[in-house]
Amino acid sequence: MTERVRAAREALGIDAEELADRVRVSPRFLAALERRACVVDVGTALRIARALNETVEALFGDPEPEPVSKPETRAKKSKREASERSAPKAPPKASDPASARPKPSDSKDKRDVVSAEKRSEIMSKVRSTKNKSTELRMIEEFKRLGITGWRRGVKLFGKPDFLFRQLRIAVFVDGCLWHGHNCRNVTPKDHADYWRAKIERNKARDLAVTERLEKLGYLVVRVWECDFKKASAERLSAKMEPILRAFNELKEREEAGEKEEEKKKGKKPGKSRRD
């Protein structure tokens, strides 16, 4: 039942766009999948199950159909009611405190189908696909402002998403959930202590990276995932302002240098004077 995908995603506090980015599908396909409007292949089902810490059977295995019972005839109904009236009633049982305790199966906590060691091995093989959607939005913002000269995948401490070598500016595009932004108070319900500790480690690492790059002379700009929303347009503009200002200053210096070179090339040599 594909609606279980949405329930498992919401239980972990993952939005549809982030899940689509992890499993390498389009957000439109994932939305259709959660509405049971499309069929998913085996490979995509496995990636979705791994990302949601579930099994494929738990997310996509349809339950067994309920047996269809034939309508009861009037004669059978009257015979059943007569036998129920004539049957002796059993005395009520004394309440047992132990029986009132919830059984393990009644608990809301989900039980993992594999051991902790096996689950750790499975999760260690899951590799991040990075924030492709938010990075593409960042590229669109650069193009809108006319900013060029950035590079991606540069081997620098902290692995910035975008690097301007000439401007000495490093730009990071951080997901709000996994980097602990205060715009959303959502934490996964299952293994909450583990995920809380992981997010705290991410925040500490981000702080250490920022301090290290600033000591190396870089301006560090961190853009949150929620900054690309229309309601946060002013906040995004404020973060883009130092980048745009440095880019324009560099452009002006380059243009001034080109004009100076043109003047030197176009200057005619003066006549020599004799004493």
N, C-alpha and C positions, 0 to 999 in steps of 0.2 A: 504494500500500500504506500504509494509515493507521498501521501500526506504526512507519513512518519518522518520524511526527510525534513520537512519544515519544523515539526515538533522537536526533533533531535537538534536541529540547528539553533532553535530558540532556547533550548535547555542549556546549550553551551555558550549562548550569548554572541553568536556569530551572525552577522547580517548576510543577506543573500548575495550581495556584491562580493564580499570577502570570500565566501564559500565558492562562488563561481570562479574567482581568481585562483583559488587553491587547486581546484579540480580541473582547471583549464577548459572551462566551458563558458559560453556567453551567459550573462545575467538573464537574457530573454529565454534561453533554453531552460535554465534552472527554474524560472518562474512558471514556465509551462509544465515542467516536471512536477513541481509541487502542486499544481492544479490537476495533475493526472491527465494532461493534454498531450503527452508525447511518450514514446517508448525509449528506454535507456539501454545502451549496450552494456556488455559485461565489464569492459574496461572502465567505463565511466562509473558504473555502479561500485566497483571495487575502490576507485579513488574517493568517491563520496563517502563510502563506509569508513575508510581509513581516516578521512578528515574529520568525521563526526564521532570517531571512537566507537563505532558500532559494527555489527556484522551485516553482510549483504542480506541474509535471511531475515534479520530483524527489521530492515528498512524496506525491502522489496518483496519479501515472500508473502504471498496472499494467504490469509487464514483458510482453513478447511471450510467448505460450504456447509451450512447447517442443514441437517436432514429435513426434507419437506414432509410433514405429517399429513395424513389424509384427514379430511373433516370427519368428526365424530358423529355417528348417527344418533337419532333420538333414542332408540332402544338401548344402545350401548351406554349412552349418557345416564339414562334412568337406572340401568343396572349398576353402573359404577357408583352413583349417589346412594343407592340402597345399601351397597356393600360398605360404603364409608360410614353410614349411620349405624349399621349393625356391628361394626368392628369396635372392640373395647379400646378406650382411650388409655394411653400409657401415662403413668403418674409423672408429674413434672420433676425433672432432675434438679438436685441442689446445685446452686451456683458454685463453680470451682474457680478460685482466683487465678489459678494457672491457665485455665482455658480462655480467660479474658485477655491474656497477653497476646500481642500481635505476633503472628508467625513470621519467619524470615521472608516468606513469599509475599506477605502483606505489606512489607516495608516499602516506603517510597524510594529508598536508596536502590539504585540499580546494581546488580551483581555482574562483574566482568566474567565473561565466558572463558577467559584464559588466565594464566597465572600472572603475577606482577612482573616476573622476569621476562616472560614471553611478550607481554604487552610493551615493556620497555624496549625489547628488541624490535618489535614491529614499528613502534613510533620513531625509533632512531633511524629507520630507513626512509621515513617521510621527509622529503626535501621541500623547502620553501620555493615558491615560484615568484617571490618578490611581489611588491605592490604594483603590478603592471598597470592597472586601471588608473591609480592615482598618479603614477609617473607620467602616463600619457596626458593626463589633465595638466600636469606641470609643464609639459612640452607645449601644449596648446596655449598656456598662459605666457610662456616665453615668446612664442610666435606672435601672440596678440600685442605684446609690448615691443616687439621688434628686437628682442635680445638674442644675440647669437654668441658663439664661441664657447659654449658649454660642451663638456665631454662626459660620457657615461662609462662605468666599468673601469675607472682609473684605479690602479693599485696604490691606495693611500690609506693611512691608518683610519679605521672606522668605516671604510668603504662608502663614501658619500654617494648618493644617487646621481648628483650632478656636480661637476667641478669646473670652475672658471680659473684656469691656471694664471692667466695674465691679471685677472682681478683679485686673485687670492681669495676666492669665495667658494665655500663648500655648502651645498644644499642637500638637506635630508628631507625626504617625504615619509613621515611616520604614520603608521596605522594607529588610530585612537585607542583601540582595545588592547593590542599587544604591547603598546608603549606607555600605557597608563595615563591617558589624557583624562582630565576631569570633566569632559563634556558628556560622558556617559558612565553611569554607575552600574555597569553590567559585568558580572563575573560568572564563569561557568558554574553550574550547580554541582556537577559531579567533580570530585577531587578538587574542591575549591581551594584547599590549602596549597596544593601543588601549583595550581595556576596562579594563585595570588603571589606565591614566592617567585615564580618565573617572571611575572610582570615586574615585580620589584627589582629583580636582577637586570631586566631590560632597561629600566629607568636608571639604575646605577651605571650601567655600561654606557648609556647615552650621555650621561653627565661627564663620565671620564673621557669619552671621545671628544666632546665639545671642549673641555679644558685642554686636552692635548693639542688639538688643532689650533686653538687660539694662541697657545704658546709658540706654535710654529709660524704664526703670523697670518692665519686664515681667519676670515670672517665667516662664522658658522650661522647659517639660516636654517631653522627647522620649521617645516610646514606640516601642519596636521591634516589628516584626512578630511576632517570636517571643515577646514578652511575653504574647500572648494564649493561649499554650499552657497546658495544665493544670499542667505542670511549673514554669512561671514565674509562678504565681498570686501568690506572695508578693512577687516583684519588681514586678508590676503594682500590687499593693495599696500598696507603698511609694511608687510614683510618683503614685498617686491621692490619697495622704494629704494633701499640701499643698493640693491643689485642694479636697478635701472640707472641710478645716479652714477655709480662707478662705471657702468658701461658707457654712458654718454660722455663722461669725462675722458675715458680712454679714447673714444671715437674722436673727440675734439682735439686731443693731443696728436693723434695720428694724422688728422686732416691738416693741422698746423704744420707738422713735420713735412707732409707732402708739398704744401705750398712753399715752404722754405727751400726744399730741394728744387722745385720748379724755378724759383727766383735765381738760385745759384746757377742752374743750367742756362737760363735765358740771359744772364748778365754778360755784356760784351767787355772784352779786355780793354783797359785804357791805354792811351798813347804814352810812350816813354819820353821823358824830357831829358834834354842834355844840359849839363851845368855850364 
